[in-house]
Amino acid sequence: NRKMTCPKFSRLFFEKTSARMYDMYKLDLIHHLFAQREQLAFYIDMNAQNGICSQQKMNSICERLRISRRNFYYLLDGLIKDGYLERVEGGDIIITKLPELRKLARPVRDYYVST
């Protein structure tokens, strides 16, 4: 391929693919090292805007977390029962106890940020 012979292109290509592979590896380790409850808390915290996490793309959330929809709802209901979250019509999730949710997600966040 002629593009790969260009030093600028090949360096950029390898930097981008290496970074992407590393992120994929890091996410894979997160799935093996931390409880699903902690992973869901981290996901909700990272994807919330103004304390609200939109739950419109359920399949993508489940794929990202590598859990079934049934298990997702089980984990979500547990966080709601514990008072971390509240569900509103339309599927959105409101974070009611942000400091506590962040404390639950801290191990995942610390690993994700530090590596």
C-alpha beads as a LAMMPS data file, in Angstrom:
LAMMPS data file: protein, C-alpha beads

115 atoms
114 bonds

1 atom types
1 bond types

-500.0 500.0 xlo xhi
-500.0 500.0 ylo yhi
-500.0 500.0 zlo zhi

Masses

1 110.0

Atoms # bond

1 1 1 0.000 0.000 0.000
2 1 1 1.425 3.362 -1.008
3 1 1 0.067 5.205 2.012
4 1 1 2.036 3.051 4.430
5 1 1 5.279 4.125 2.780
6 1 1 4.578 7.731 3.793
7 1 1 6.265 8.239 7.208
8 1 1 3.702 10.774 8.478
9 1 1 0.757 8.577 7.604
10 1 1 2.249 5.367 8.952
11 1 1 3.240 7.029 12.248
12 1 1 -0.257 8.492 12.704
13 1 1 -1.846 5.175 11.736
14 1 1 0.207 3.192 14.239
15 1 1 -0.318 5.749 17.023
16 1 1 -4.088 5.673 16.539
17 1 1 -4.338 1.895 16.281
18 1 1 -2.036 1.377 19.258
19 1 1 -4.091 3.754 21.403
20 1 1 -7.308 2.084 20.309
21 1 1 -5.979 -1.397 21.032
22 1 1 -4.808 -0.272 24.447
23 1 1 -8.250 1.157 25.254
24 1 1 -9.879 -2.097 24.157
25 1 1 -7.473 -4.101 26.327
26 1 1 -8.116 -1.812 29.291
27 1 1 -11.899 -2.194 28.933
28 1 1 -11.498 -5.957 28.688
29 1 1 -9.526 -6.010 31.935
30 1 1 -12.186 -3.877 33.627
31 1 1 -14.781 -6.530 32.756
32 1 1 -12.660 -9.176 34.452
33 1 1 -11.419 -7.224 37.469
34 1 1 -14.490 -5.404 38.757
35 1 1 -18.042 -6.277 39.740
36 1 1 -20.783 -5.522 37.245
37 1 1 -22.438 -3.216 39.746
38 1 1 -19.272 -1.099 39.930
39 1 1 -18.983 -1.105 36.140
40 1 1 -22.590 0.068 35.726
41 1 1 -22.085 2.824 38.310
42 1 1 -18.975 3.956 36.420
43 1 1 -20.818 3.885 33.093
44 1 1 -23.744 5.913 34.417
45 1 1 -21.449 8.442 36.071
46 1 1 -19.308 8.852 32.955
47 1 1 -22.271 9.193 30.596
48 1 1 -24.470 11.451 32.711
49 1 1 -25.010 15.054 31.745
50 1 1 -26.239 17.353 34.500
51 1 1 -27.045 14.339 36.678
52 1 1 -29.147 12.618 33.999
53 1 1 -28.096 9.544 32.048
54 1 1 -30.114 8.861 28.923
55 1 1 -31.039 5.220 28.545
56 1 1 -32.173 5.389 24.932
57 1 1 -29.733 2.884 23.442
58 1 1 -30.199 -0.109 25.696
59 1 1 -28.507 -2.598 23.383
60 1 1 -25.352 -0.487 23.119
61 1 1 -25.162 -0.151 26.912
62 1 1 -25.507 -3.899 27.366
63 1 1 -22.933 -4.597 24.659
64 1 1 -20.504 -2.105 26.159
65 1 1 -20.866 -3.641 29.620
66 1 1 -21.105 -7.193 28.245
67 1 1 -24.246 -7.992 30.163
68 1 1 -27.700 -9.185 29.191
69 1 1 -30.654 -6.813 29.251
70 1 1 -32.126 -8.856 32.092
71 1 1 -28.969 -8.496 34.175
72 1 1 -28.779 -4.797 33.302
73 1 1 -32.280 -4.217 34.681
74 1 1 -31.462 -6.304 37.754
75 1 1 -28.362 -4.185 38.464
76 1 1 -30.209 -0.957 37.698
77 1 1 -33.082 -1.880 40.013
78 1 1 -30.560 -2.634 42.759
79 1 1 -29.012 0.830 42.387
80 1 1 -32.499 2.365 42.423
81 1 1 -33.500 0.438 45.567
82 1 1 -30.299 1.589 47.271
83 1 1 -31.239 5.179 46.476
84 1 1 -28.381 5.999 44.090
85 1 1 -30.679 6.491 41.113
86 1 1 -34.225 7.294 40.114
87 1 1 -35.939 6.367 36.871
88 1 1 -38.233 8.780 35.077
89 1 1 -40.648 8.357 32.209
90 1 1 -38.914 8.123 28.879
91 1 1 -36.177 5.858 30.222
92 1 1 -33.815 8.469 31.609
93 1 1 -31.940 7.844 34.849
94 1 1 -31.479 10.609 37.405
95 1 1 -28.545 10.329 39.774
96 1 1 -29.913 11.126 43.235
97 1 1 -26.784 10.383 45.276
98 1 1 -23.838 11.390 43.116
99 1 1 -21.128 11.212 45.825
100 1 1 -22.227 7.710 46.832
101 1 1 -22.455 6.569 43.205
102 1 1 -18.947 7.883 42.560
103 1 1 -17.700 6.085 45.657
104 1 1 -19.157 2.843 44.284
105 1 1 -17.565 3.490 40.876
106 1 1 -14.213 4.683 42.288
107 1 1 -12.261 1.413 41.833
108 1 1 -13.197 1.262 38.155
109 1 1 -12.538 4.970 37.622
110 1 1 -9.179 4.810 39.384
111 1 1 -8.094 1.906 37.216
112 1 1 -9.435 3.455 34.014
113 1 1 -7.740 6.806 34.629
114 1 1 -4.447 5.511 36.041
115 1 1 -3.636 3.082 33.236

Bonds

1 1 1 2
2 1 2 3
3 1 3 4
4 1 4 5
5 1 5 6
6 1 6 7
7 1 7 8
8 1 8 9
9 1 9 10
10 1 10 11
11 1 11 12
12 1 12 13
13 1 13 14
14 1 14 15
15 1 15 16
16 1 16 17
17 1 17 18
18 1 18 19
19 1 19 20
20 1 20 21
21 1 21 22
22 1 22 23
23 1 23 24
24 1 24 25
25 1 25 26
26 1 26 27
27 1 27 28
28 1 28 29
29 1 29 30
30 1 30 31
31 1 31 32
32 1 32 33
33 1 33 34
34 1 34 35
35 1 35 36
36 1 36 37
37 1 37 38
38 1 38 39
39 1 39 40
40 1 40 41
41 1 41 42
42 1 42 43
43 1 43 44
44 1 44 45
45 1 45 46
46 1 46 47
47 1 47 48
48 1 48 49
49 1 49 50
50 1 50 51
51 1 51 52
52 1 52 53
53 1 53 54
54 1 54 55
55 1 55 56
56 1 56 57
57 1 57 58
58 1 58 59
59 1 59 60
60 1 60 61
61 1 61 62
62 1 62 63
63 1 63 64
64 1 64 65
65 1 65 66
66 1 66 67
67 1 67 68
68 1 68 69
69 1 69 70
70 1 70 71
71 1 71 72
72 1 72 73
73 1 73 74
74 1 74 75
75 1 75 76
76 1 76 77
77 1 77 78
78 1 78 79
79 1 79 80
80 1 80 81
81 1 81 82
82 1 82 83
83 1 83 84
84 1 84 85
85 1 85 86
86 1 86 87
87 1 87 88
88 1 88 89
89 1 89 90
90 1 90 91
91 1 91 92
92 1 92 93
93 1 93 94
94 1 94 95
95 1 95 96
96 1 96 97
97 1 97 98
98 1 98 99
99 1 99 100
100 1 100 101
101 1 101 102
102 1 102 103
103 1 103 104
104 1 104 105
105 1 105 106
106 1 106 107
107 1 107 108
108 1 108 109
109 1 109 110
110 1 110 111
111 1 111 112
112 1 112 113
113 1 113 114
114 1 114 115
